[in-house]
Amino acid sequence: MNLFSNFIPAQAAPAASQGGGNMLVSFMPLVLMFVIFYFLLIRPQQKRQKAHQNMLKTLKKGDRVVTSGGLMGTVWGVAEDKVVLKVGEDEVKLEFEKSAIATLVKAKE
């Protein structure tokens, strides 16, 4: 027991004398975590959102799309914030918000 009681106060004294200069080092892990989160989560999400907005702006008649609800159809008409889709063999026309369009279906070549 006597060995440990002599060791602990000797280690605590040097740590107290370094208090002020250690502040930058103590914030480094937080800064590093933010940088990692930015490059792994925030930046890719912004790129996906920008690509989706660009896809919505370039929608035109005849494009095959999938809505966020899973409905597949062909764009029949495009307005400012609305899209009319032609769905099924009976060519039923449905009106959707542009934001409901999830993806543009690539034509098979």
N, C-alpha and C positions, 0 to 999 in steps of 0.2 A: 504494500500500500504506500509506503513512504517513497518509493521510486516514482509512482505516478503523480503524487502530490507535488513533487519537485519539478516534474516535467511540464505540467499544465501552466503554471504562472510564467515560466520562462518563454513559452510559446505565445502567450497572450500579450506580452509587453511589446514586441516588435510590430505586431499588427496594429496596435493603437497608434504608433508613431507614423504610419504610412497613410492615414485617413484621407487627407486632402488630395493627394496626387493619384489616388486610386479611383476617383469618380468617373473619369473618362473610360477606364477599363471596365468598370461595372456596367456602363450603358452600352458597351460594344455588343453583347449578345442580343439586346433588344433591337439595335440598329440592324444587325445581321439578320435577325428573324424577319424584320420588315422588308428588307431587300429580297430575301428568299420568297416571302409571300407575294411580293410585287411581281417577280419574274415567273413564279409558278402558278399563281392564281389570278391576280388582278389583270395583268397585261394580256394573257390569252383570252380572258373573258371580254375585254374591251375589243380585241381584234375580231372575235366571233360576232359581237354585237354590231360592229361597224360593217362586217361582211353581210349580215342579215339585213341591215338597213339599206345597204346598197342593192341587194337582191330585190327588196320590196320596191325600190325606186325604179328598177329596170324591168318590172313585170310588164308583159305585153300580151295582146290577144294571141291565143294559141299555145301559150306555155302550159305545160302539165305541172301541177302543184299538189302538195299535200298540206292539209290544214293541221293545226295543233291538235285537233280532235281525231285525226287520222283519216279524214275524208279526202279521197283523191278525185281530182277533176281537172278540167281544162278551162283556162281563163277565157271568158267570153267578152268581158268588158272591164275596164279599169277606170275608176274615178279618183278624186283626191285622196280619200281615205277608205274607199269601199272597193271591193272586187266582186264581180259576178262570175260564178263558176258554173260550167255546164257539166252535169254529173249523170252518169249512167247511159244506157242505150236509148232511153226515152228522151234524152237531152233535157232533163229537168234543170232549170236555172236557179241557183241559190246565191243570195247576197251575203258577203262576209266583210268584216273589218279587215283592212290590210294586215293588221297586226296578228290576225289569226292564221296567216299563211306561214307555215313552218319551213318548208323546203321546196326547192324547185327540182322536179324530177328530170334527170338527164335522159335524152332520147337514146335508145339502143341503136347502135350503128351496125 
